[in-house]
């Protein structure tokens, strides 16, 4: 096959165009997936009326109301 002028430049241009399309497809797919996951998380938070802090649910947060009352009663003695 004889060498044609500009064939390598055309191949590079086609390759870069293909990479750009692949990047755009992956980008759009991730946007769609992320938006559907965000909607599911927001719906789950709206349906429950629980505290949003997991440590507060376990009762291990520092400076909570129970620890303040315990400290105040021990300081008074």
PDB file with SEQRES, HELIX, SHEET and CRYST1 records, atoms N, CA, C and O in Angstrom:
SEQRES   1 A   77  UNK UNK UNK UNK UNK UNK UNK UNK UNK UNK UNK UNK UNK          
SEQRES   2 A   77  UNK UNK UNK UNK UNK UNK UNK UNK UNK UNK UNK UNK UNK          
SEQRES   3 A   77  UNK UNK UNK UNK UNK UNK UNK UNK UNK UNK UNK UNK UNK          
SEQRES   4 A   77  UNK UNK UNK UNK UNK UNK UNK UNK UNK UNK UNK UNK UNK          
SEQRES   5 A   77  UNK UNK UNK UNK UNK UNK UNK UNK UNK UNK UNK UNK UNK          
SEQRES   6 A   77  UNK UNK UNK UNK UNK UNK UNK UNK UNK UNK UNK UNK              
HELIX    1 AA1 UNK A    7  UNK A   47  1                                  41    
HELIX    2 AA2 UNK A   54  UNK A   58  1                                   5    
HELIX    3 AA3 UNK A   65  UNK A   76  1                                  12    
CRYST1    1.000    1.000    1.000  90.00  90.00  90.00 P 1           1          
ATOM      1  N   UNK A   1       0.844  -1.171   0.000  1.00  0.00           N  
ATOM      2  CA  UNK A   1       0.000   0.000   0.000  1.00  0.00           C  
ATOM      3  C   UNK A   1       0.894   1.240   0.000  1.00  0.00           C  
ATOM      4  O   UNK A   1       1.720   1.406   0.898  1.00  0.00           O  
ATOM      5  N   UNK A   2       0.742   2.075  -0.961  1.00  0.00           N  
ATOM      6  CA  UNK A   2       1.580   3.274  -1.019  1.00  0.00           C  
ATOM      7  C   UNK A   2       1.167   4.283   0.046  1.00  0.00           C  
ATOM      8  O   UNK A   2       0.005   4.350   0.449  1.00  0.00           O  
ATOM      9  N   UNK A   3       2.138   5.057   0.486  1.00  0.00           N  
ATOM     10  CA  UNK A   3       1.894   6.083   1.511  1.00  0.00           C  
ATOM     11  C   UNK A   3       1.117   7.237   0.906  1.00  0.00           C  
ATOM     12  O   UNK A   3       1.504   7.788  -0.125  1.00  0.00           O  
ATOM     13  N   UNK A   4       0.009   7.599   1.560  1.00  0.00           N  
ATOM     14  CA  UNK A   4      -0.784   8.728   1.092  1.00  0.00           C  
ATOM     15  C   UNK A   4      -0.567   9.904   2.033  1.00  0.00           C  
ATOM     16  O   UNK A   4      -0.517   9.734   3.251  1.00  0.00           O  
ATOM     17  N   UNK A   5      -0.443  11.063   1.480  1.00  0.00           N  
ATOM     18  CA  UNK A   5      -0.209  12.267   2.256  1.00  0.00           C  
ATOM     19  C   UNK A   5      -1.476  12.583   3.055  1.00  0.00           C  
ATOM     20  O   UNK A   5      -2.571  12.640   2.497  1.00  0.00           O  
ATOM     21  N   UNK A   6      -1.317  12.788   4.369  1.00  0.00           N  
ATOM     22  CA  UNK A   6      -2.439  13.158   5.216  1.00  0.00           C  
ATOM     23  C   UNK A   6      -3.209  11.988   5.790  1.00  0.00           C  
ATOM     24  O   UNK A   6      -4.150  12.201   6.553  1.00  0.00           O  
ATOM     25  N   UNK A   7      -2.846  10.757   5.452  1.00  0.00           N  
ATOM     26  CA  UNK A   7      -3.602   9.615   5.964  1.00  0.00           C  
ATOM     27  C   UNK A   7      -3.376   9.425   7.461  1.00  0.00           C  
ATOM     28  O   UNK A   7      -4.303   9.047   8.177  1.00  0.00           O  
ATOM     29  N   UNK A   8      -2.173   9.678   7.942  1.00  0.00           N  
ATOM     30  CA  UNK A   8      -1.922   9.529   9.375  1.00  0.00           C  
ATOM     31  C   UNK A   8      -2.644  10.623  10.164  1.00  0.00           C  
ATOM     32  O   UNK A   8      -3.147  10.371  11.259  1.00  0.00           O  
ATOM     33  N   UNK A   9      -2.695  11.820   9.617  1.00  0.00           N  
ATOM     34  CA  UNK A   9      -3.417  12.907  10.285  1.00  0.00           C  
ATOM     35  C   UNK A   9      -4.909  12.599  10.336  1.00  0.00           C  
ATOM     36  O   UNK A   9      -5.579  12.907  11.321  1.00  0.00           O  
ATOM     37  N   UNK A  10      -5.427  11.990   9.272  1.00  0.00           N  
ATOM     38  CA  UNK A  10      -6.842  11.637   9.248  1.00  0.00           C  
ATOM     39  C   UNK A  10      -7.130  10.533  10.261  1.00  0.00           C  
ATOM     40  O   UNK A  10      -8.163  10.570  10.930  1.00  0.00           O  
ATOM     41  N   UNK A  11      -6.256   9.575  10.385  1.00  0.00           N  
ATOM     42  CA  UNK A  11      -6.441   8.496  11.369  1.00  0.00           C  
ATOM     43  C   UNK A  11      -6.409   9.045  12.789  1.00  0.00           C  
ATOM     44  O   UNK A  11      -7.205   8.637  13.635  1.00  0.00           O  
ATOM     45  N   UNK A  12      -5.501   9.960  13.046  1.00  0.00           N  
ATOM     46  CA  UNK A  12      -5.422  10.567  14.382  1.00  0.00           C  
ATOM     47  C   UNK A  12      -6.689  11.358  14.671  1.00  0.00           C  
ATOM     48  O   UNK A  12      -7.217  11.291  15.780  1.00  0.00           O  
ATOM     49  N   UNK A  13      -7.180  12.100  13.698  1.00  0.00           N  
ATOM     50  CA  UNK A  13      -8.396  12.885  13.866  1.00  0.00           C  
ATOM     51  C   UNK A  13      -9.596  11.971  14.142  1.00  0.00           C  
ATOM     52  O   UNK A  13     -10.414  12.270  15.013  1.00  0.00           O  
ATOM     53  N   UNK A  14      -9.704  10.880  13.418  1.00  0.00           N  
ATOM     54  CA  UNK A  14     -10.807   9.935  13.633  1.00  0.00           C  
ATOM     55  C   UNK A  14     -10.693   9.281  15.007  1.00  0.00           C  
ATOM     56  O   UNK A  14     -11.696   9.107  15.699  1.00  0.00           O  
ATOM     57  N   UNK A  15      -9.495   8.927  15.393  1.00  0.00           N  
ATOM     58  CA  UNK A  15      -9.283   8.320  16.710  1.00  0.00           C  
ATOM     59  C   UNK A  15      -9.636   9.255  17.850  1.00  0.00           C  
ATOM     60  O   UNK A  15     -10.278   8.847  18.818  1.00  0.00           O  
ATOM     61  N   UNK A  16      -9.219  10.505  17.738  1.00  0.00           N  
ATOM     62  CA  UNK A  16      -9.542  11.485  18.779  1.00  0.00           C  
ATOM     63  C   UNK A  16     -11.029  11.796  18.820  1.00  0.00           C  
ATOM     64  O   UNK A  16     -11.586  12.029  19.893  1.00  0.00           O  
ATOM     65  N   UNK A  17     -11.673  11.801  17.665  1.00  0.00           N  
ATOM     66  CA  UNK A  17     -13.122  12.014  17.629  1.00  0.00           C  
ATOM     67  C   UNK A  17     -13.849  10.862  18.308  1.00  0.00           C  
ATOM     68  O   UNK A  17     -14.810  11.080  19.047  1.00  0.00           O  
ATOM     69  N   UNK A  18     -13.396   9.646  18.062  1.00  0.00           N  
ATOM     70  CA  UNK A  18     -13.979   8.477  18.719  1.00  0.00           C  
ATOM     71  C   UNK A  18     -13.797   8.523  20.229  1.00  0.00           C  
ATOM     72  O   UNK A  18     -14.716   8.193  20.979  1.00  0.00           O  
ATOM     73  N   UNK A  19     -12.618   8.929  20.674  1.00  0.00           N  
ATOM     74  CA  UNK A  19     -12.370   9.060  22.114  1.00  0.00           C  
ATOM     75  C   UNK A  19     -13.267  10.134  22.729  1.00  0.00           C  
ATOM     76  O   UNK A  19     -13.760   9.962  23.843  1.00  0.00           O  
ATOM     77  N   UNK A  20     -13.479  11.223  22.023  1.00  0.00           N  
ATOM     78  CA  UNK A  20     -14.346  12.292  22.529  1.00  0.00           C  
ATOM     79  C   UNK A  20     -15.780  11.805  22.660  1.00  0.00           C  
ATOM     80  O   UNK A  20     -16.447  12.107  23.649  1.00  0.00           O  
ATOM     81  N   UNK A  21     -16.267  11.047  21.664  1.00  0.00           N  
ATOM     82  CA  UNK A  21     -17.628  10.503  21.750  1.00  0.00           C  
ATOM     83  C   UNK A  21     -17.754   9.508  22.898  1.00  0.00           C  
ATOM     84  O   UNK A  21     -18.755   9.512  23.614  1.00  0.00           O  
ATOM     85  N   UNK A  22     -16.748   8.657  23.079  1.00  0.00           N  
ATOM     86  CA  UNK A  22     -16.786   7.692  24.183  1.00  0.00           C  
ATOM     87  C   UNK A  22     -16.807   8.421  25.523  1.00  0.00           C  
ATOM     88  O   UNK A  22     -17.542   8.028  26.428  1.00  0.00           O  
ATOM     89  N   UNK A  23     -16.010   9.475  25.657  1.00  0.00           N  
ATOM     90  CA  UNK A  23     -15.987  10.258  26.889  1.00  0.00           C  
ATOM     91  C   UNK A  23     -17.346  10.885  27.160  1.00  0.00           C  
ATOM     92  O   UNK A  23     -17.825  10.865  28.294  1.00  0.00           O  
ATOM     93  N   UNK A  24     -17.973  11.445  26.118  1.00  0.00           N  
ATOM     94  CA  UNK A  24     -19.283  12.061  26.298  1.00  0.00           C  
ATOM     95  C   UNK A  24     -20.344  11.039  26.687  1.00  0.00           C  
ATOM     96  O   UNK A  24     -21.211  11.337  27.509  1.00  0.00           O  
ATOM     97  N   UNK A  25     -20.292   9.853  26.119  1.00  0.00           N  
ATOM     98  CA  UNK A  25     -21.267   8.807  26.467  1.00  0.00           C  
ATOM     99  C   UNK A  25     -21.105   8.391  27.917  1.00  0.00           C  
ATOM    100  O   UNK A  25     -22.097   8.236  28.629  1.00  0.00           O  
ATOM    101  N   UNK A  26     -19.867   8.207  28.366  1.00  0.00           N  
ATOM    102  CA  UNK A  26     -19.626   7.834  29.766  1.00  0.00           C  
ATOM    103  C   UNK A  26     -20.052   8.959  30.699  1.00  0.00           C  
ATOM    104  O   UNK A  26     -20.627   8.699  31.755  1.00  0.00           O  
ATOM    105  N   UNK A  27     -19.782  10.192  30.328  1.00  0.00           N  
ATOM    106  CA  UNK A  27     -20.169  11.340  31.144  1.00  0.00           C  
ATOM    107  C   UNK A  27     -21.679  11.435  31.283  1.00  0.00           C  
ATOM    108  O   UNK A  27     -22.188  11.631  32.387  1.00  0.00           O  
ATOM    109  N   UNK A  28     -22.395  11.299  30.190  1.00  0.00           N  
ATOM    110  CA  UNK A  28     -23.855  11.357  30.239  1.00  0.00           C  
ATOM    111  C   UNK A  28     -24.432  10.190  31.042  1.00  0.00           C  
ATOM    112  O   UNK A  28     -25.398  10.366  31.785  1.00  0.00           O  
ATOM    113  N   UNK A  29     -23.850   9.016  30.897  1.00  0.00           N  
ATOM    114  CA  UNK A  29     -24.312   7.863  31.669  1.00  0.00           C  
ATOM    115  C   UNK A  29     -24.120   8.059  33.157  1.00  0.00           C  
ATOM    116  O   UNK A  29     -24.997   7.709  33.946  1.00  0.00           O  
ATOM    117  N   UNK A  30     -22.988   8.610  33.550  1.00  0.00           N  
ATOM    118  CA  UNK A  30     -22.758   8.833  34.978  1.00  0.00           C  
ATOM    119  C   UNK A  30     -23.686   9.905  35.540  1.00  0.00           C  
ATOM    120  O   UNK A  30     -24.097   9.827  36.698  1.00  0.00           O  
ATOM    121  N   UNK A  31     -24.015  10.901  34.729  1.00  0.00           N  
ATOM    122  CA  UNK A  31     -24.953  11.940  35.172  1.00  0.00           C  
ATOM    123  C   UNK A  31     -26.335  11.343  35.401  1.00  0.00           C  
ATOM    124  O   UNK A  31     -26.991  11.652  36.396  1.00  0.00           O  
ATOM    125  N   UNK A  32     -26.777  10.489  34.484  1.00  0.00           N  
ATOM    126  CA  UNK A  32     -28.091   9.864  34.611  1.00  0.00           C  
ATOM    127  C   UNK A  32     -28.140   8.956  35.834  1.00  0.00           C  
ATOM    128  O   UNK A  32     -29.114   8.981  36.586  1.00  0.00           O  
ATOM    129  N   UNK A  33     -27.106   8.161  36.035  1.00  0.00           N  
ATOM    130  CA  UNK A  33     -27.079   7.243  37.183  1.00  0.00           C  
ATOM    131  C   UNK A  33     -27.035   8.017  38.490  1.00  0.00           C  
ATOM    132  O   UNK A  33     -27.744   7.675  39.436  1.00  0.00           O  
ATOM    133  N   UNK A  34     -26.209   9.056  38.554  1.00  0.00           N  
ATOM    134  CA  UNK A  34     -26.094   9.844  39.777  1.00  0.00           C  
ATOM    135  C   UNK A  34     -27.406  10.549  40.113  1.00  0.00           C  
ATOM    136  O   UNK A  34     -27.795  10.609  41.279  1.00  0.00           O  
ATOM    137  N   UNK A  35     -28.083  11.078  39.107  1.00  0.00           N  
ATOM    138  CA  UNK A  35     -29.336  11.778  39.381  1.00  0.00           C  
ATOM    139  C   UNK A  35     -30.411  10.811  39.860  1.00  0.00           C  
ATOM    140  O   UNK A  35     -31.228  11.177  40.705  1.00  0.00           O  
ATOM    141  N   UNK A  36     -30.430   9.600  39.346  1.00  0.00           N  
ATOM    142  CA  UNK A  36     -31.419   8.628  39.822  1.00  0.00           C  
ATOM    143  C   UNK A  36     -31.096   8.181  41.242  1.00  0.00           C  
ATOM    144  O   UNK A  36     -32.011   7.946  42.032  1.00  0.00           O  
ATOM    145  N   UNK A  37     -29.820   8.057  41.583  1.00  0.00           N  
ATOM    146  CA  UNK A  37     -29.445   7.685  42.952  1.00  0.00           C  
ATOM    147  C   UNK A  37     -29.767   8.809  43.913  1.00  0.00           C  
ATOM    148  O   UNK A  37     -30.225   8.545  45.025  1.00  0.00           O  
ATOM    149  N   UNK A  38     -29.545  10.057  43.523  1.00  0.00           N  
ATOM    150  CA  UNK A  38     -29.861  11.200  44.380  1.00  0.00           C  
ATOM    151  C   UNK A  38     -31.354  11.269  44.651  1.00  0.00           C  
ATOM    152  O   UNK A  38     -31.766  11.575  45.770  1.00  0.00           O  
ATOM    153  N   UNK A  39     -32.170  10.989  43.644  1.00  0.00           N  
ATOM    154  CA  UNK A  39     -33.619  10.996  43.833  1.00  0.00           C  
ATOM    155  C   UNK A  39     -34.050   9.907  44.806  1.00  0.00           C  
ATOM    156  O   UNK A  39     -34.950  10.122  45.619  1.00  0.00           O  
ATOM    157  N   UNK A  40     -33.416   8.741  44.731  1.00  0.00           N  
ATOM    158  CA  UNK A  40     -33.756   7.658  45.645  1.00  0.00           C  
ATOM    159  C   UNK A  40     -33.368   7.997  47.079  1.00  0.00           C  
ATOM    160  O   UNK A  40     -34.114   7.694  48.010  1.00  0.00           O  
ATOM    161  N   UNK A  41     -32.220   8.617  47.263  1.00  0.00           N  
ATOM    162  CA  UNK A  41     -31.757   8.985  48.601  1.00  0.00           C  
ATOM    163  C   UNK A  41     -32.664  10.063  49.184  1.00  0.00           C  
ATOM    164  O   UNK A  41     -33.031   9.996  50.358  1.00  0.00           O  
ATOM    165  N   UNK A  42     -33.027  11.050  48.379  1.00  0.00           N  
ATOM    166  CA  UNK A  42     -33.898  12.116  48.859  1.00  0.00           C  
ATOM    167  C   UNK A  42     -35.274  11.580  49.215  1.00  0.00           C  
ATOM    168  O   UNK A  42     -35.871  12.023  50.196  1.00  0.00           O  
ATOM    169  N   UNK A  43     -35.783  10.648  48.449  1.00  0.00           N  
ATOM    170  CA  UNK A  43     -37.085  10.061  48.742  1.00  0.00           C  
ATOM    171  C   UNK A  43     -37.032   9.246  50.023  1.00  0.00           C  
ATOM    172  O   UNK A  43     -37.984   9.258  50.803  1.00  0.00           O  
ATOM    173  N   UNK A  44     -35.935   8.543  50.251  1.00  0.00           N  
ATOM    174  CA  UNK A  44     -35.795   7.744  51.463  1.00  0.00           C  
ATOM    175  C   UNK A  44     -35.688   8.650  52.693  1.00  0.00           C  
ATOM    176  O   UNK A  44     -36.261   8.338  53.736  1.00  0.00           O  
ATOM    177  N   UNK A  45     -34.969   9.754  52.585  1.00  0.00           N  
ATOM    178  CA  UNK A  45     -34.846  10.680  53.713  1.00  0.00           C  
ATOM    179  C   UNK A  45     -36.173  11.361  54.005  1.00  0.00           C  
ATOM    180  O   UNK A  45     -36.505  11.603  55.165  1.00  0.00           O  
ATOM    181  N   UNK A  46     -36.934  11.671  52.965  1.00  0.00           N  
ATOM    182  CA  UNK A  46     -38.216  12.346  53.153  1.00  0.00           C  
ATOM    183  C   UNK A  46     -39.244  11.411  53.783  1.00  0.00           C  
ATOM    184  O   UNK A  46     -40.135  11.863  54.502  1.00  0.00           O  
ATOM    185  N   UNK A  47     -39.128  10.113  53.519  1.00  0.00           N  
ATOM    186  CA  UNK A  47     -40.123   9.181  54.039  1.00  0.00           C  
ATOM    187  C   UNK A  47     -39.869   8.815  55.497  1.00  0.00           C  
ATOM    188  O   UNK A  47     -40.790   8.370  56.181  1.00  0.00           O  
ATOM    189  N   UNK A  48     -38.654   8.990  55.986  1.00  0.00           N  
ATOM    190  CA  UNK A  48     -38.356   8.662  57.380  1.00  0.00           C  
ATOM    191  C   UNK A  48     -38.201   9.940  58.178  1.00  0.00           C  
ATOM    192  O   UNK A  48     -37.679  10.935  57.675  1.00  0.00           O  
ATOM    193  N   UNK A  49     -38.652   9.913  59.415  1.00  0.00           N  
ATOM    194  CA  UNK A  49     -38.537  11.080  60.293  1.00  0.00           C  
ATOM    195  C   UNK A  49     -37.524  10.829  61.400  1.00  0.00           C  
ATOM    196  O   UNK A  49     -37.683  11.332  62.512  1.00  0.00           O  
ATOM    197  N   UNK A  50     -36.487  10.058  61.106  1.00  0.00           N  
ATOM    198  CA  UNK A  50     -35.471   9.737  62.096  1.00  0.00           C  
ATOM    199  C   UNK A  50     -34.368  10.788  62.065  1.00  0.00           C  
ATOM    200  O   UNK A  50     -34.286  11.601  61.144  1.00  0.00           O  
ATOM    201  N   UNK A  51     -33.524  10.752  63.092  1.00  0.00           N  
ATOM    202  CA  UNK A  51     -32.393  11.678  63.145  1.00  0.00           C  
ATOM    203  C   UNK A  51     -31.424  11.350  62.020  1.00  0.00           C  
ATOM    204  O   UNK A  51     -31.251  10.185  61.660  1.00  0.00           O  
ATOM    205  N   UNK A  52     -30.797  12.370  61.470  1.00  0.00           N  
ATOM    206  CA  UNK A  52     -29.889  12.159  60.361  1.00  0.00           C  
ATOM    207  C   UNK A  52     -28.462  11.897  60.833  1.00  0.00           C  
ATOM    208  O   UNK A  52     -27.571  11.708  60.005  1.00  0.00           O  
ATOM    209  N   UNK A  53     -28.227  11.883  62.131  1.00  0.00           N  
ATOM    210  CA  UNK A  53     -26.894  11.654  62.660  1.00  0.00           C  
ATOM    211  C   UNK A  53     -26.825  10.252  63.248  1.00  0.00           C  
ATOM    212  O   UNK A  53     -27.491   9.970  64.244  1.00  0.00           O  
ATOM    213  N   UNK A  54     -26.027   9.366  62.644  1.00  0.00           N  
ATOM    214  CA  UNK A  54     -25.967   7.991  63.134  1.00  0.00           C  
ATOM    215  C   UNK A  54     -25.388   7.882  64.546  1.00  0.00           C  
ATOM    216  O   UNK A  54     -25.806   7.012  65.310  1.00  0.00           O  
ATOM    217  N   UNK A  55     -24.448   8.735  64.905  1.00  0.00           N  
ATOM    218  CA  UNK A  55     -23.890   8.675  66.256  1.00  0.00           C  
ATOM    219  C   UNK A  55     -24.912   9.115  67.295  1.00  0.00           C  
ATOM    220  O   UNK A  55     -24.918   8.605  68.415  1.00  0.00           O  
ATOM    221  N   UNK A  56     -25.770  10.051  66.934  1.00  0.00           N  
ATOM    222  CA  UNK A  56     -26.816  10.485  67.859  1.00  0.00           C  
ATOM    223  C   UNK A  56     -27.829   9.365  68.078  1.00  0.00           C  
ATOM    224  O   UNK A  56     -28.373   9.225  69.173  1.00  0.00           O  
ATOM    225  N   UNK A  57     -28.082   8.572  67.049  1.00  0.00           N  
ATOM    226  CA  UNK A  57     -28.993   7.453  67.197  1.00  0.00           C  
ATOM    227  C   UNK A  57     -28.432   6.411  68.156  1.00  0.00           C  
ATOM    228  O   UNK A  57     -29.181   5.775  68.898  1.00  0.00           O  
ATOM    229  N   UNK A  58     -27.104   6.239  68.139  1.00  0.00           N  
ATOM    230  CA  UNK A  58     -26.470   5.272  69.031  1.00  0.00           C  
ATOM    231  C   UNK A  58     -26.276   5.827  70.433  1.00  0.00           C  
ATOM    232  O   UNK A  58     -26.052   5.065  71.374  1.00  0.00           O  
ATOM    233  N   UNK A  59     -26.358   7.128  70.584  1.00  0.00           N  
ATOM    234  CA  UNK A  59     -26.190   7.756  71.889  1.00  0.00           C  
ATOM    235  C   UNK A  59     -24.750   7.923  72.311  1.00  0.00           C  
ATOM    236  O   UNK A  59     -24.458   7.958  73.507  1.00  0.00           O  
ATOM    237  N   UNK A  60     -23.829   8.028  71.344  1.00  0.00           N  
ATOM    238  CA  UNK A  60     -22.417   8.136  71.679  1.00  0.00           C  
ATOM    239  C   UNK A  60     -21.827   9.494  71.305  1.00  0.00           C  
ATOM    240  O   UNK A  60     -20.605   9.637  71.258  1.00  0.00           O  
ATOM    241  N   UNK A  61     -22.655  10.477  71.043  1.00  0.00           N  
ATOM    242  CA  UNK A  61     -22.128  11.780  70.674  1.00  0.00           C  
ATOM    243  C   UNK A  61     -21.658  12.527  71.910  1.00  0.00           C  
ATOM    244  O   UNK A  61     -22.326  12.487  72.943  1.00  0.00           O  
ATOM    245  N   UNK A  62     -20.534  13.200  71.827  1.00  0.00           N  
ATOM    246  CA  UNK A  62     -20.058  13.973  72.973  1.00  0.00           C  
ATOM    247  C   UNK A  62     -20.879  15.247  73.135  1.00  0.00           C  
ATOM    248  O   UNK A  62     -21.333  15.829  72.150  1.00  0.00           O  
ATOM    249  N   UNK A  63     -21.063  15.667  74.349  1.00  0.00           N  
ATOM    250  CA  UNK A  63     -21.766  16.913  74.609  1.00  0.00           C  
ATOM    251  C   UNK A  63     -23.262  16.806  74.459  1.00  0.00           C  
ATOM    252  O   UNK A  63     -23.943  17.819  74.301  1.00  0.00           O  
ATOM    253  N   UNK A  64     -23.782  15.606  74.505  1.00  0.00           N  
ATOM    254  CA  UNK A  64     -25.222  15.434  74.408  1.00  0.00           C  
ATOM    255  C   UNK A  64     -25.901  15.888  75.679  1.00  0.00           C  
ATOM    256  O   UNK A  64     -25.226  16.225  76.651  1.00  0.00           O  
ATOM    257  N   UNK A  65     -27.204  15.905  75.694  1.00  0.00           N  
ATOM    258  CA  UNK A  65     -27.963  16.402  76.838  1.00  0.00           C  
ATOM    259  C   UNK A  65     -27.733  15.542  78.072  1.00  0.00           C  
ATOM    260  O   UNK A  65     -27.639  16.069  79.181  1.00  0.00           O  
ATOM    261  N   UNK A  66     -27.642  14.230  77.899  1.00  0.00           N  
ATOM    262  CA  UNK A  66     -27.463  13.355  79.053  1.00  0.00           C  
ATOM    263  C   UNK A  66     -26.091  13.541  79.697  1.00  0.00           C  
ATOM    264  O   UNK A  66     -25.974  13.465  80.920  1.00  0.00           O  
ATOM    265  N   UNK A  67     -25.048  13.785  78.896  1.00  0.00           N  
ATOM    266  CA  UNK A  67     -23.727  13.997  79.471  1.00  0.00           C  
ATOM    267  C   UNK A  67     -23.641  15.349  80.164  1.00  0.00           C  
ATOM    268  O   UNK A  67     -22.926  15.483  81.157  1.00  0.00           O  
ATOM    269  N   UNK A  68     -24.356  16.356  79.663  1.00  0.00           N  
ATOM    270  CA  UNK A  68     -24.354  17.657  80.307  1.00  0.00           C  
ATOM    271  C   UNK A  68     -25.032  17.597  81.658  1.00  0.00           C  
ATOM    272  O   UNK A  68     -24.544  18.205  82.611  1.00  0.00           O  
ATOM    273  N   UNK A  69     -26.137  16.888  81.773  1.00  0.00           N  
ATOM    274  CA  UNK A  69     -26.833  16.796  83.044  1.00  0.00           C  
ATOM    275  C   UNK A  69     -26.027  15.976  84.041  1.00  0.00           C  
ATOM    276  O   UNK A  69     -26.057  16.259  85.239  1.00  0.00           O  
ATOM    277  N   UNK A  70     -25.310  14.967  83.566  1.00  0.00           N  
ATOM    278  CA  UNK A  70     -24.470  14.182  84.469  1.00  0.00           C  
ATOM    279  C   UNK A  70     -23.314  15.015  84.993  1.00  0.00           C  
ATOM    280  O   UNK A  70     -22.973  14.923  86.172  1.00  0.00           O  
ATOM    281  N   UNK A  71     -22.704  15.829  84.136  1.00  0.00           N  
ATOM    282  CA  UNK A  71     -21.602  16.692  84.553  1.00  0.00           C  
ATOM    283  C   UNK A  71     -22.093  17.766  85.525  1.00  0.00           C  
ATOM    284  O   UNK A  71     -21.401  18.087  86.490  1.00  0.00           O  
ATOM    285  N   UNK A  72     -23.260  18.313  85.282  1.00  0.00           N  
ATOM    286  CA  UNK A  72     -23.791  19.356  86.168  1.00  0.00           C  
ATOM    287  C   UNK A  72     -24.118  18.789  87.527  1.00  0.00           C  
ATOM    288  O   UNK A  72     -23.856  19.452  88.530  1.00  0.00           O  
ATOM    289  N   UNK A  73     -24.677  17.597  87.614  1.00  0.00           N  
ATOM    290  CA  UNK A  73     -25.005  17.023  88.906  1.00  0.00           C  
ATOM    291  C   UNK A  73     -23.756  16.625  89.683  1.00  0.00           C  
ATOM    292  O   UNK A  73     -23.747  16.706  90.911  1.00  0.00           O  
ATOM    293  N   UNK A  74     -22.697  16.196  88.987  1.00  0.00           N  
ATOM    294  CA  UNK A  74     -21.462  15.837  89.693  1.00  0.00           C  
ATOM    295  C   UNK A  74     -20.713  17.083  90.146  1.00  0.00           C  
ATOM    296  O   UNK A  74     -20.018  17.036  91.161  1.00  0.00           O  
ATOM    297  N   UNK A  75     -20.830  18.185  89.433  1.00  0.00           N  
ATOM    298  CA  UNK A  75     -20.172  19.434  89.815  1.00  0.00           C  
ATOM    299  C   UNK A  75     -20.845  20.073  91.019  1.00  0.00           C  
ATOM    300  O   UNK A  75     -20.191  20.785  91.781  1.00  0.00           O  
ATOM    301  N   UNK A  76     -22.130  19.835  91.203  1.00  0.00           N  
ATOM    302  CA  UNK A  76     -22.844  20.452  92.320  1.00  0.00           C  
ATOM    303  C   UNK A  76     -22.503  19.797  93.652  1.00  0.00           C  
ATOM    304  O   UNK A  76     -22.648  20.433  94.696  1.00  0.00           O  
ATOM    305  N   UNK A  77     -22.064  18.575  93.647  1.00  0.00           N  
ATOM    306  CA  UNK A  77     -21.787  17.857  94.895  1.00  0.00           C  
ATOM    307  C   UNK A  77     -20.526  18.255  95.525  1.00  0.00           C  
ATOM    308  O   UNK A  77     -20.170  17.731  96.580  1.00  0.00           O  
TER     309      UNK A  77                                                      
END                                                                             
